[in-house]
């Protein structure tokens, strides 16, 4: 298995580049050619760059017409495997054989600069939202200038090996780190707080969907949506995701919209990153070498490397549309979405295709020679790179195991008439009310008299029967237990001589009977004499919900599986700024929300003591140290009630009388008679006297800072 397949097995988008180069990381500028061409060329505003490995060139295609309108040749790269990163006006060409990254000037159709990255196998170059980074498998992340490719700042070290990375709408780089089961993030040249996703060694995949990061753990079959304002959504996926085996689930690194398609064997799962909803359909797919699915609008496109075609599933109608021909021959296909168009290219073939939002497609002939930069219309051009290895063959996709079918099918009577075919495209989706929506399509064949839903014991189906002409082929199953998976089949009924018979479909993917609850709201925190008190409002669909409470700040606290909506935390009694995160969860996943709160303990009242003789002064200090400002003082402090706001461990104080009782470093911040400041602890009769070395603890709080 190649390095790219091993580390970045689901990469099919231009946002992620895996470079097969070996050696120590360095950056060396490589100058190509003698300068800019004098002429300028206008390429289509809606277009995409495609590679032609056989010729060592990249071509620009007008997305509306499907016509090539410009070419750039990189000398010495014929036969090399290349990738294109295109973001706005930045076009980077990666020669995966030599490890050279070059920038194309679209206006002059030439290569203006190249950089050689000699990194570990599987290095990535990622560009998006005005940012660019180079990453290697050992964990080094180097920020780049997306225009010049020059390094910016010092490299950042993450825990390697690094998974397929991408950049979200806020220019934050997200990187799965499988060694510790986390999603690391980098903003600019600074690492952020990593997000825990799963266990160490889990199979993690990142998808930036509509600008939002979604991290999926294929080992545990869970997706984590990292939304704005600290909201996180955890979605439990069908168990088929974890059953097909490691590295056998395919998902894109980014999508234009909120839908995230996951291909697990012959099951297509579609996650909506906007609301966390989920649907799953068991498709009738060929046993071919299928590649990473792409989504455009409501349609999911699955490249089939065995046939050279695109398989098309329409999520709006729950039907398979006619296939889209790309090359019509076996071979690898690079597919990505850009400018609201789907681009599919075989880098080893002259053919490609562009698909628009309606599903219409236009064939592309990349070897056209009469365009600027082509053989019949050459321009000054530059290139670089060494002759390298031939393009590796795409590995054969293994046959996937079949899920056990339960419950057993009813054995039909021998048909006396032509029976209908099995219903197809069964799609199951959990609903917020705990029901499961199951829709399907008639399979054709003989005449059906109707359809019924085959449900597990304890569940009921509405309607009990759907007529042959529909028109809505949708059942609703109720009575399930949240967190438990269920499978369904649809039986096509038909008249078989003098009695009724039926033909059953295959079963749906295992489907949960509930969706994750909404996030809690109204999160607040208060300092009390018993400790920090946090509370929140339950989400509307809170039946069967438990909460995880995480408080971070000067002190930290975590409690899981909590059933109430208010919690007092005796271990938190330090004033300061805190972040309170509350996650509402059920068997389908969870959503979390955070709030920043300043917690301050309530003032307490105690008498003064040990203040000497009548008329003696007890000094107040600006900071908890004996040598600080002593301009404030209280006369006759003994037995007078003072207000203590908080306590602080400060400088050591020793009384001139030399007695150990009057020595300590615990100071009280008090208010009395218009005076305020720190006073040494032995002068206040607090609960834990005569210990002036340690905090009293509750009901007193520690001062901030």
N, C-alpha and C positions, 0 to 999 in steps of 0.2 A: 504494500500500500504506500502510495507516495506521500511525501510530507504534507502537500496541500490537502489531500483527501483526509489524512489522519487528523490534522489540526483544524482545518476549515472545510469540513465535509459538506456544508450546506451553502457555501458561497456561490452565488450566481449573479451578484449585482456589482455594479461598478463602484459602489462605495467601499468595497473591501478588496484588497489586492494581496494575494499570497505569493511571495517571491521566493523561488527556490535558489537561494544563494547561500554560500557557506563562508565563514571566516569571522574576524573581529569587526565590530561595528565601527565604521568610519564614514566620513563624507568627503568625497573628492569631486570637485567641479570638473566636468568634461565639456570642452567647447566643441561644438559641431559646426563645420562649414566656416565661411568667412564673413557672414553677416546676413542681414535682412535682404530679402528680395525687394526690389524697388516697387513692384506693382502690389496693389492691394486687391483682395478678392472678397466679395460679399457672399457669405453662406446663409442658408435659410435660417431664420430665427428659431423656427420649430424644427429641430433636427437632432441627429445623434451620430456619434462616431462609432464605427465598427471596425474590427480587426480583420486582416487577411494575412494569416500566418504564412501561407504558401508563398506570397509575394513580398512579405516583409513590409506591409504598408497598412495604413489606416485610412478609411474613407469616411467622408461626411455625407449623410443622406438627408434629403428634404423629407421631413416626416409627413407632409401633406400629400406629396406626389409619389414618394418612394423612389425618387431618382437621386443618383449620386451627383453631388455638385462640387466636390473637391476631394483631392487625395494628397496624402503626405507619405513619402517613402523614407524609411529609416534604413540606411545602407548597412549591410552586414547582418540583418535580422531575419532574412528569409528562412523559413522553417522553424523559427523560434516561437515559443508560446508567449503571447503578449496579452496584456489587459489594458483597459482604458478606464481612467477616472475622469469623469466630466461633471463639473459642478459650476453652473453659471458660465463665465467666460474662461474658466480654468480647465485645460485639457492636459492630463498627464498620461504618458504612455509608459507602461512597465514591461520591460523585456524580462520575462521570468527565467530565461535561460542564463542571462549574464548578470541580472540584478541591476540593470541600469534604468533609472527613472528619467524620462525626458519630458520637456514641456513643449507643446505645439502652439505656435502662433497662428490662430485661425485666420487672421487678416492677411497673412502673407504665405500661408500654407507651407511653413517650414518649421524645422525644429530649432528652437532658439537656445535651449540649454538642456544639459543632462546632468544627472547626479548618480554616481555609482554607490549603492549601498551594499556593503559586504557583510551581511548579517547571518544569523542562524537560519536554517531551513524553515520556511513558513513565515518570513517577514511580511509585514503588511504596510501599505501606504493608504491612509484613509483621508478623504477630503469631503467637506460639506459645511454649510452655514458659515462660509468665510474662514474656516479653520482647516488645518491639515496636520497630520501626524505620521511618523514612521514608528512601527512597533516591531520588536523581534520576540522570538519565542522564549528567550531567557527572562523577559519581563521588562525590558527597557522601552520607554516611551519618549520619543523626541518630537517636540513641536517644530513644525516647519512653516516657512512663509509659503502660502499656496501659489504665489506667482513666481518666486525665484527659486523655491525649494531650499533656500538657505535655512540653517538651523536657527531656532530662537530659544534662548535660555538653556539651562542645563537639562539633561535627560532625567526622567522620573523612573524610579524602580517600582514595579508591581510584582506580584507573585506569579511567576510563570508556571506552566506554559499559558500563553494568552489565547483566548478564544477569538472568534470572528468579531471585530470591533466595528462600531458605527458612531455617527455624530448626530445628536438630536437637534431640534429646532432652536435650542438655546446655545448652540455651539459647544455642548458638553460631550466629550468623548466617553462612551461606555464600552467596557471591556469585560467579558466573562472570564473569571479566573477559577478554573475548575479545581485546582489544587486545594482551595479553601472553600469552594462552594459559594463564591460571592460575585457580585457585579461591581467592579471598580469603576471609578469615574474621574475624569480630568477636565478641569476648566482652565483654559489658557495654559499656563505652565505649573499649575498647582493641583495636586491630587485632592479629591474630595473624600467624604466619608463613604466607605464601601457599604453596599447593601447586601445583607445576607439573603441568599436565595435557597440553597439546599445544603446538602452534606458535602464534605470534601470528596472529590472524585466523581461527583454527579455529572451527567451529560448535559451541559448548559448551552443554550443558543440565544443570541440577542437579535431582536428585530426592532428597528425604529419605525413605528407605524404612525403616519401622519404627524411626524415630529416627536412622538412620545416613545420612550424606551419601554420595551416589553422583553423580559427575560424569562425563558421557558426552561424548566428542569424536566428533561425527558425521562430521567430515571424515576422521579416521583410523580410524573404526569401533573405538573402544576405550572401555571404561568403567573408571573408577578408583573403588574402594570405599574410603572413608576410615573405617576401623574404630577400635576402642578400642586403647589401649596402643601407639599408633604403627604398628599393622599396616595395611598398604595392600595391596589386591588389584587387579591390573590384568587385565582380561578383554578378550580380542580378540573382537570381534563379527563376524558374517557380513559379507562385503564389500558385500552389498546395501545396508547402512546408508549407506555412502559413495557409492553409485552413484545413489541416487534424487535427489540434488541438495540444495543448501543450503536449509535451512528447510522441508524436506519430510518430516522424521522427527518423529513426535509422541511425547512422553513426559510423564507427569504430574509436577508439581512436588513432590508428596509422596504416599506411600501408607501405609496403616495397617500393613501387613505387610512382609515382606522381598522380595516379588516386585515387579519393575520391568518393566512392559510397554512395549515400543517398537513403534510402528507405522511401517513403512517400505514405502510402497506397499501391496501386498497381502500383505506378509510381516509376521507377528507374532513378535517375539523377546521371550522372557521371561527376565530375568536374576534369579537368586536372590542378593540382596546378603548373605545369611548365609554362603554357602559359595562363591560365585562361579560356580555351575553355570549352564548356559545351554541353552535349547532354542529351536528356530526352526521355525515352521510356515507353509507357503504356503497361505493361506486363499482360498476362493472368495468374494471380496467384490464387491459391485456397484461400478461406476464412479461413485461418489457422492462427495459432499463429506463425508468422514469426519473426525472430530475426535479429540482426545486420548483414548486408551484409559484406562480405570480398572480397577483390580483389586479384587475383594472375594472373600476366600477363595481358591478355586482357579478362579474364573471371571473372564474378562476381558470388560469391557463397552465397546463402541465406539459412541459417539454418531454417528448418521447424520443430518447436517443436511439432506440432500436428501429424506429420507422422514419425518423426525420420529420415528424409532424407534431403539431400542438393538439393535445386533448383539451376540450373546452367544456367546463361545467358552469351552467347559469344558476347562481344561487337564488335569483328572484323567482324562477319558474321551477327549480329543482329538476332540471333536465340536462342531459348531455347534448350539446350542440354539435354540428358537423365539425370534424377535425380541420385544422388549418395547416396546409402543406407548407413546409419550410424548404427542405431540400428533397424530401421523398426518399432519402437514403440514410442508412445508419451513420451516426456520427455525433460528436458532442455539440451542444447548443448552449450559448450564452444568452440568457434572457434577463431583461431589466425593464423597469418602467421609468420614463423620462418625458416631461412635457405633456403628460396626459396620454402618452402612447406607450404601447408595449413593443419592445424591440427584441427580436430573436435572431441570433446569428450563429452560423456554423463557421468558426474561424478558418477551417480547412476547406471551405467550399466557396464558390462564387455567389452562392445564394443566401439570402436572408429574407426577413419579412417584417413589416411594421403593421400593428393592429391598432385601430382607434377605439374610442369608448363605446361605440355602437356594436363592435365586433367585426366591422368590415376590415379587410386586410389588403395590403398591396405588396406584391413581390418586389424584391430588390436584387439587382444584378450588380455586384460589387466590382467586377472586372472591367466595367466600361472604361474605354481609354480616351474618349474625347472630352473629358472634363479637366478643369484646371488641376495640374499636378499629375494627370494621367500620361500614358505613353504617347498619345497624340497631341497633347497640349502641355509639354513639360515646363516647369519653372525651376529656378535655382532652388535647390533643396539640400538638406544636410541630414546626416544620420550617424549612428555609431553603434558599437556592439561587436562582439566577437562571434564567430561561427560556433554554434553550440550543438546541443543534442537534438535529435528529431522530436517532434511533438509526441508526447506520451499518449498511449492509447487509454481511453476512458475505461475504468474498471467495470466489469460486468456486475450489474445489480443482482444480488442473490435473491432466490425465491423466498418470499416471506411466509412465515408460518400462519396457518389459518386458525382463527379463534374457534374454540369449541362452540357448537351451536346448541343452546339450551333455551327452552325445553325442546324435546325431540319433536320432529315434524309429524304431523298426522299423515299416515300412509293413504294416499288417495285411492279411490276405487279405480279399477281399470276403465279408462274412458271409452264410452260408447259413441261419443261425438268428439269433434275437434275441440279440445279444451283451450281456454285462454292461456297465454303465457304467464309466467310469474310476474307479479308487480315488481317494479324496479325503483331505484333511487330512493330507498327508504332513508328519510332524514329525521332524526330525533333531536329535540331541543328542550331543555328544562325551562320552566317558566317561574317567575317570581312567586306565584301563588302555590307552588309545590306540585303543580301538574306537569305533564310531559306532552309536548306537541309532537305528533308523528305525521309526516306527510309523505306521499309516494306518488308514483306515476303508473298508470296501467301499462301492462307489458305487451298489449296487442294480442294477436293470435285469434282463437275462437271467441265467440260472444260470451261475455260475462254478464251475470245477473246482478252483481253487486260485490261489495268488499266488506270484510270484517277485520278488526284488529285482534291479533293473537297476543294476549296479555299474560304476564306472570300471575301466579296465585295471589289473591288479595287486592289486585288492582281492577279498576273498572274502566271501560272505554265509552266515550261519547263522540259521535252518535254510535249506537249499536251496530249500525250498518250504513254504508254509503252506496248510493245507487250507481249503476254502471256508467252513467253519463255525468257523474259528479254534480256540479262542475268543480266543487272544492274537494280535493282528495286529502282531507286532513282529519285525523282523529286526535282526541285529547284523552290521555290516561291519567287517572287520579287514584289516590290511596297509597302512594309510595312513602317510604321513610327517607327523610333527608340524609344524605351521605351514603345511601345504598344505591348500587347501580342496577339497572333493569334493561332487558332486551326485548324487542318486539318484532313480530312478523305480520305481514298482511296477507290474508287469504283472498284469492279471487274466486268467487262463487259462480257456478254455472250449472245448467240443467243437464244432467247426464241420464238420458232416457227417462225413466219414471221417478227418478229421485235426484236430490241435490248433491253435488260434489264440490270440491274446492281444490285449488292449487295454491300452495303456500310459497311465499317469497323466502329468501334468506333473511337472517336476523339483523337487526340494527347493531351498531356499535353499542357497548355498554354505556348507559346514560344515567346521570343522576336525576333525582326527582325534585331538585330545588336549585335555586341560584344563590350566590353569595349575598349576604345582607348589604344594605347601604352602609356608608361610613357613619360613625357616631357624630353628633354635632354638639355645639354649646359646651366645649371642653373648658373647664375653669379649674383654678388652683387657689387655695387659701392656706395661710399659715395659722395653725391653731396651737393651743397649749398641749395638745396630744400628738402634734406632728403635722406634716403636710396633709391637707385634705384635697383630693381631686374628685371631680364629678363631671358627668356628661349626660347628654340626652340620647336615649336609645333610638336606633333607626326605626322607621315605620314597620318594616318587616322583621321584627326582633324575636319572633317565636323560635325557641331553641337556640338562641344566640348566646355565646360566651365572649368574654373580652380579655384581651391582653393589654396590660397597662405598663408602659415604659416611661420612666421619668429620668431625665438626664440633666445635669447641672453641677453645682458644687458637690452634691451627693447624688447617687443613682439608686434606682429601684426598678425591679421587674416582677410582675405577677401575671401568670397565665391562668386560663380557665376560670375567670372570675365571673360570677353571674349577676352581680348588682350593677348599679350605675353611680355609686359613690364609694370612695375608699379613703380611709385615713391611714397614713404611713408614718408610724412612730420613728422609723430610722432616718427620716429627713427632718432636720431641725437646724439648718444653716440658711441664713438669709442669702438671696441672690436670684439670678435669672435662670429659669428652668424651661425645658421643652417637655411637654406632656404629650405622648403619643398613645392613642387608644385604638385598638383593632377589634372590630366586631367580626366574628367568625361563626360559620356553621359547617356542615359536612361538605358544602360546595366550595368553600374558600372564605375569603374575608376582605374587608375594606378598612383602611385606617385613615385617621385624621390626626393632625398635630396642632398644638397651640403653644405659644410662648407666654410664660407667666412669670412675674416677679413675686416671689414668696418671701414674706416677712413675718416673723413670729410676733405674737401679741406681747405688749409690755406687761410686766409683772410688778407688784409692789412689795417692798421689803423694808424693814427698819435699818437705820444705821447702827454701827457698833464700833468698839475699839478706837474711838476718835479722841481719846485723851481727856483732858480736863475741860471744864466750862471755859469758853472763850477761845479754845484751840481751833485752828483752821484745818480743814480737810480739803486738799487740793484736787482740782479737776484738770485733766490733761487733754490736749488736742489729739494725741495719738497714744496708744497704750504703752507708754514708756515713761520712766521716772524723770528723764532729763528733757521732756517736752515742755511746751508752754504751760505755766502754772498761774496764769493771770486770774483764772476763775477759782473760787474756793467757797466752801460752805462752813459757817461757824456753828459750833455746838451741834455736830452731826449726829451724836448718839441718840438712838430711839426715835429719830424723826423718820417718817415714812417717805421713801424715795421711789421714783419710777425707774425700773431697769428695763431698757429696751432690748439689750442683748449682751453677750459676753465675748471676750476676745483673749486669746493667748498672745501675750506681748513680751516686753522686756522684763527681765528679772528685777524684782524689787526686794531690797533687804532693809529692814528698819535699823535705825542707829542703835536701838537697844540690844541688837544682836540675837534676839530670840527667834527661834525657828518658826514659831507660830506666826510671826509677823513678816514672813518671807514667802514670796511666791511670784508667779507671772500671769495669773488670771486677773483680767481687768473687766469691770462692769461699765457699760455705757449708760449713764443715768441722766434724768431730768429732775431738777428740784429748784423751786423758788426762782425760776427764770434762768437758772444756771444749767449747763449741760456739758458733758465730756466724759472721759474715761477716769475711773477711780479704782485704786487697787482693791482687789477682791475681798480682803479681810475686813474692809470697812463696811461691808453690806452683809446682812444676815441672810444669806441665800441658803437653799435647802441642803447642799452637800458640804457645808463648812465642817471642819476647818481645813479642807483640802483646797489650797490656793494654787495648785499646779495643773488641775484638770477642769474641764468644763463640768458644770452642774448637769447639763442636759435638760431635757424637758422638765418643767414647762418653759424654761428659758431657751432661747435660740442663740446660735453662734452669729456674731456680726459678720457682715459681708466683707470681702476683700482680704 
